[in-house]
Amino acid sequence: MLDQLLAPILNTDPDRTVLEVHGRSWSAKQLEGDANRLTNGLRRMGVQPIDRVAVLLPNCQETVVTYLACFKGNFVIVPLDYRHHAAQIRYAMNHSGASVLIVHHDRIEDLQEEGVLVAVDQVVTVARTGEDDYQHFHELVQGASDEAPEVVFEADDLSVMIYTSGTTARPKGVTLTRAAVVAGVKKYLTRVPLNGDDVALIAAPITRPMALRSQLLPILHAGGCASLIAGFEVDAYIEALKNPPSKTFLALLPGALSQLLAHPAIGDCDFGSLRICVVGGDRVPEKLHESFLNLTGVQLTEQCGSSEVGAYSLNPPFGRKKLGSIGLPMYGAQVCILTPEGDDVPDGHTGEIVVSSPLMMDGYWNDTALTRKTLHNGWVRTGDLGKFDDDGYLWFMGRKKDMIVCGGSNVSPIEVESVLLNHPSVAEACVYGLTECDGSEEVHACVTSHGQAEQASEEELRAYAGQHLAQYMVPRRIQYIEEMPRKGAGKIDRERLRMRDETGLHDL
């Protein structure tokens, strides 16, 4: 199915627009022809099935075409995060063994300085502005046949290799088979029923799992239109919402959604066509749910997943939602809550979320030891903490490594943050543990304030927290900061805040 991702719309309406980027549009027939030409151009360069093809591009037509071409040629695509530094790219290139790099011209200079390009057999540039020594993307496809190549596929062939962010260790190459990618598309469309009239506004990088597996591939297979912008920048996102075609499907991180709702021009946007807004990647405050519903008339749909297992839990987009939960297990996924010893946890109690799913990874590339540590008899230990309620809805309780042990009791940062976020002065909150001189761990918090609200004092916030939490859970210190630091994916960087507090170096 991957080599014919566009087949449903090609068979019924090949001239229908399926991709729009900054005012330019491509029909299904045009996109299919470009993908076939790129596949044949890469084969002409000597790329063989299961060879790795790395792509370092922002959200653009060439990125989409490269995905489709790799699916058709049975090449393993290695999508690299365009925001990553050259040293991170060098590691991923060396580790993956990619023989081809398709890269935007703007990244050539820093990659050359880092010595990335000398080790790559073939470099193909996009948006070249002058002469260089590398093959140009459009020269590669020029004159190549637009006929689909004849390739033999197996369900367990590797198809996609996604590198994790590597904030706490070396990035890991998460490998997905063709069967896992196909299952991801089919299962997602079963839970999120998109159709040919849907338009997905995609601002998150399509080289990352959430935008790729929850938006781009499903909308293309459904015959709808993927509307791409280069990245999330709130003014550009507002402009894209205003411009035709009308957007029906949004997907954002909570932090990005908060920025969007705070923008003074958000009231000028027409949400009359909006059907679905998926939010994931971090906890979603109750105030965010309420603000979005009041603005658009559409409830947010929370989901949770990871690079290793894909989306494993999702609130029903058009069914019964539970505010604050991450919904029901994805179709085909088995989700258990376990103790550290591997025993099942009763409903209502917190444990580690463990998942077995047809969407999940085959393993970590060239790392058998870590694969064996993470995969246990077909189950992945996610490192996420959660609990089921009596109705089978799953509640995300934070990351296992973020749990704070205070006075012999476990403190969930999520639980403390949820209370702080209910205070009218607080816009964002991040809670973390800090080790004291005597070796004990104390709860600390950083918050940002709403610009229009009167800023409560630290004593007032602590008193407010004490009204809703056990005393040992109340942060010993709550400090206001101007802006939350964020990781590459847009999540609040909890570890950086902890290190700032611990070292006093606020430029970290």
SVG drawing of the C-alpha trace seen along z (x, -y; Angstrom):
<svg xmlns="http://www.w3.org/2000/svg" viewBox="-20 -43 55 56">
<polyline fill="none" stroke="black" stroke-width="0.4" points="0.0,0.0 2.8,-2.5 4.0,-2.5 0.5,-3.4 -0.4,-5.8 -2.3,-8.1 -4.1,-5.3 -7.6,-6.0 -7.7,-9.5 -5.8,-8.7 -8.5,-6.2 -11.3,-8.7 -10.1,-12.3 -6.4,-12.5 -6.6,-16.2 -7.7,-17.0 -5.3,-19.1 -3.6,-17.0 -0.7,-19.3 -0.5,-23.1 2.6,-24.9 2.7,-28.7 0.1,-29.3 1.4,-26.6 -0.6,-23.5 -0.1,-20.0 -2.6,-17.5 -2.5,-13.8 -1.4,-13.1 1.4,-15.7 2.7,-14.4 2.6,-10.8 4.5,-11.7 7.2,-13.6 7.5,-10.7 8.0,-8.2 10.6,-10.4 12.5,-10.8 12.4,-7.0 13.8,-6.3 16.4,-9.2 17.7,-7.7 17.8,-4.2 19.8,-5.7 22.3,-7.0 22.7,-3.5 20.4,-3.5 19.1,0.0 16.2,1.3 16.9,1.1 19.7,-1.6 19.3,-4.5 18.3,-7.9 18.5,-10.8 16.5,-13.9 17.3,-17.3 14.5,-19.6 11.9,-21.8 8.2,-21.3 8.1,-21.5 7.0,-19.7 10.4,-18.0 10.1,-16.4 6.7,-14.9 8.0,-13.7 11.0,-12.1 8.8,-10.1 6.7,-8.8 9.7,-8.0 11.4,-6.0 8.1,-4.1 8.0,-3.3 11.7,-2.3 11.7,-0.4 14.5,-2.7 14.8,-3.3 14.1,-7.0 16.0,-8.7 14.1,-11.9 16.3,-14.3 15.1,-17.2 15.9,-20.4 16.2,-22.3 19.1,-20.0 22.7,-21.3 25.2,-20.0 26.9,-17.8 23.6,-16.0 23.2,-15.5 26.7,-14.2 26.0,-11.5 22.8,-10.4 24.4,-10.2 27.3,-8.2 25.2,-5.9 22.5,-5.3 25.0,-4.6 22.9,-6.7 24.5,-6.8 22.4,-9.7 21.5,-13.1 18.8,-15.3 19.4,-18.6 18.2,-22.2 20.9,-24.6 20.8,-26.8 22.3,-23.9 25.2,-23.2 27.7,-25.7 27.3,-24.5 27.3,-20.8 30.5,-21.4 32.1,-23.1 31.1,-20.1 32.6,-17.7 29.2,-16.0 29.2,-16.0 32.7,-14.5 31.5,-11.1 28.3,-11.0 28.4,-9.2 25.7,-11.4 24.5,-14.8 21.4,-16.3 20.5,-19.9 17.1,-21.6 16.5,-25.4 20.0,-25.9 20.7,-29.7 24.0,-29.4 26.6,-26.9 27.9,-24.2 29.4,-20.8 26.3,-18.8 23.5,-17.3 20.3,-19.4 17.0,-17.8 15.2,-18.9 18.1,-17.9 17.9,-14.5 14.3,-14.0 14.6,-15.8 14.2,-13.3 13.5,-10.4 10.5,-8.2 7.3,-8.9 6.3,-5.2 6.2,-3.4 9.2,-1.1 8.8,2.6 10.0,3.4 9.4,6.4 8.2,5.6 8.1,7.6 6.0,6.5 9.0,6.7 11.3,4.6 12.6,1.6 10.9,-1.6 11.6,-4.6 14.4,-5.3 13.6,-8.2 16.2,-9.5 15.1,-10.6 16.1,-14.0 19.0,-12.7 18.6,-15.3 19.8,-12.9 21.9,-10.4 23.0,-9.7 20.1,-9.9 18.6,-6.4 17.6,-5.3 14.0,-4.0 13.3,-1.6 9.8,-1.0 8.9,1.7 6.6,1.2 3.9,3.2 4.2,0.8 3.8,-2.3 0.9,-0.8 -0.8,0.2 -0.3,-3.3 -2.1,-4.9 -5.0,-2.4 -5.5,-2.3 -5.3,-6.1 -7.9,-6.6 -10.2,-4.2 -10.1,-6.3 -9.8,-9.7 -12.1,-9.3 -10.6,-11.8 -12.0,-12.1 -11.3,-13.9 -12.9,-17.2 -10.5,-17.5 -7.6,-20.0 -4.9,-19.4 -2.8,-22.4 0.6,-21.0 3.2,-23.2 5.1,-20.6 8.0,-19.1 6.9,-16.2 10.2,-14.7 9.0,-14.0 6.6,-11.2 3.6,-13.1 3.2,-15.2 4.2,-12.3 2.0,-9.5 -0.9,-11.6 -1.3,-14.1 0.6,-13.8 0.3,-10.1 -3.3,-9.7 -4.5,-12.8 -2.8,-11.9 -4.2,-8.3 -7.7,-9.7 -7.5,-11.9 -7.6,-15.2 -5.2,-18.1 -2.0,-18.6 -1.4,-22.3 2.2,-22.8 3.9,-25.7 7.7,-25.7 7.3,-25.5 5.2,-26.7 5.5,-30.5 2.3,-32.0 2.0,-34.8 2.5,-32.5 0.1,-30.0 -2.6,-32.7 -2.0,-33.7 -2.3,-30.1 -5.6,-29.7 -7.0,-32.8 -5.9,-31.8 -7.9,-29.3 -8.5,-26.4 -10.5,-26.3 -8.7,-24.1 -10.6,-21.2 -7.9,-19.3 -5.3,-20.8 -2.6,-19.1 -0.5,-21.1 1.5,-20.8 -0.1,-22.4 2.6,-25.1 2.0,-26.1 -1.8,-26.0 -1.4,-28.3 0.5,-30.8 -2.1,-30.6 -5.0,-31.3 -3.2,-34.3 -2.6,-35.9 -4.6,-39.2 -5.7,-38.2 -7.1,-34.7 -10.6,-36.2 -10.3,-37.1 -9.9,-33.4 -12.9,-31.5 -13.2,-28.0 -16.5,-27.2 -15.0,-24.3 -12.9,-22.9 -13.8,-19.3 -10.8,-18.0 -7.9,-19.5 -5.5,-16.9 -3.2,-17.9 -0.4,-15.8 3.2,-15.6 2.6,-17.2 0.0,-17.6 -3.0,-19.8 -4.2,-22.2 -8.0,-22.3 -8.0,-26.1 -6.6,-25.3 -9.5,-22.9 -12.0,-25.5 -10.5,-28.4 -10.3,-26.4 -13.9,-25.1 -15.2,-28.6 -13.4,-30.0 -14.1,-27.3 -17.0,-25.2 -14.8,-22.1 -13.4,-20.0 -9.7,-19.3 -8.8,-15.6 -5.9,-14.5 -3.6,-11.7 -0.4,-10.2 2.4,-8.3 6.1,-7.9 8.6,-7.4 8.9,-3.7 5.2,-2.8 3.4,-5.5 0.1,-6.8 -1.1,-4.3 -4.0,-6.2 -6.5,-8.7 -9.7,-10.3 -12.6,-9.6 -12.7,-12.6 -16.4,-12.4 -17.3,-10.3 -17.3,-10.6 -14.2,-12.4 -12.9,-12.7 -11.4,-16.1 -7.7,-15.7 -7.4,-12.0 -5.5,-10.7 -8.5,-8.6 -8.8,-4.9 -6.0,-2.6 -5.5,-2.9 -7.2,-0.2 -4.9,2.8 -2.8,1.6 -2.6,3.5 -1.9,1.1 -1.0,2.3 -0.1,0.5 2.7,2.3 4.6,2.1 8.4,2.0 8.4,5.8 6.1,6.3 2.8,7.0 -0.4,5.5 -1.7,2.4 -5.4,2.1 -7.5,-0.5 -7.1,-3.9 -3.5,-3.2 -0.4,-4.6 2.3,-2.5 4.4,-2.4 2.6,-2.3 3.7,0.7 2.5,1.2 2.3,3.8 1.1,2.5 1.3,3.2 2.5,-0.4 5.6,0.0 9.2,0.1 11.2,3.1 14.1,2.0 16.9,-0.5 19.3,-0.6 22.6,1.0 21.9,1.3 20.9,4.8 21.5,4.3 19.2,1.3 16.5,3.0 16.5,6.0 16.3,3.6 13.3,1.8 11.4,4.6 10.3,7.4 8.4,10.3 6.8,7.8 6.1,5.2 7.7,1.7 8.3,0.0 7.4,-3.6 8.8,-5.3 5.4,-7.0 3.4,-6.8 -0.4,-6.4 -3.5,-4.9 -6.8,-3.5 -10.1,-4.6 -13.2,-2.4 -14.3,-3.3 -11.1,-2.2 -9.9,-5.7 -6.1,-6.3 -4.7,-9.2 -1.1,-10.4 0.7,-11.0 4.1,-12.1 7.4,-10.6 8.9,-7.9 12.3,-9.7 10.5,-13.0 8.8,-11.5 9.9,-13.3 10.5,-11.3 9.8,-13.7 9.9,-12.5 9.5,-8.9 6.4,-9.7 6.1,-9.9 5.1,-13.3 3.9,-13.5 4.9,-16.9 1.8,-16.6 -0.5,-16.6 1.2,-19.7 1.3,-21.5 -2.4,-20.9 -3.2,-22.7 -0.9,-25.7 -2.4,-26.0 -5.8,-26.5 -4.7,-29.7 -5.7,-32.8 -2.2,-34.3 -0.4,-31.2 -0.1,-30.7 2.4,-27.8 3.9,-25.7 6.8,-23.3 7.5,-21.3 10.7,-19.3 12.7,-17.9 15.8,-19.4 18.3,-17.6 19.1,-19.4 22.4,-19.3 21.2,-16.5 20.4,-14.4 16.6,-14.8 14.5,-15.9 12.3,-18.9 9.5,-20.1 10.3,-23.3 8.3,-25.1 8.7,-27.7 5.7,-29.5 4.9,-32.2 2.2,-34.7 -0.8,-35.8 0.0,-39.3 -3.5,-40.6 -3.8,-39.1 -2.5,-40.5 0.5,-38.5 0.1,-36.6 3.0,-36.5 5.0,-33.3 3.3,-33.0 -0.1,-33.3 0.7,-30.6 2.0,-28.3 -1.0,-28.9 -3.3,-28.1 -1.4,-24.9 -1.8,-24.0 -5.5,-24.2 -5.6,-21.5 -2.5,-19.3 -1.0,-17.4 1.6,-19.5 4.6,-17.4 3.5,-18.1 3.4,-21.9 6.5,-23.4 9.1,-24.7 9.9,-27.4 7.8,-28.9 9.6,-31.4 8.3,-33.4 10.3,-33.4 9.6,-35.3 9.6,-32.3 9.8,-28.5 12.8,-26.9 11.8,-24.3 13.2,-21.2 13.4,-20.7 9.9,-19.2 8.4,-22.2 8.0,-20.6 9.0,-22.4 12.6,-21.5 12.2,-20.4 15.8,-19.3 17.1,-22.7 15.0,-24.4 16.2,-22.0 19.8,-22.6 19.3,-26.4 17.9,-26.2 20.7,-23.9 23.6,-25.9 22.3,-29.4 23.3,-29.7 20.2,-31.1 21.8,-31.3 21.7,-27.5"/>
</svg>
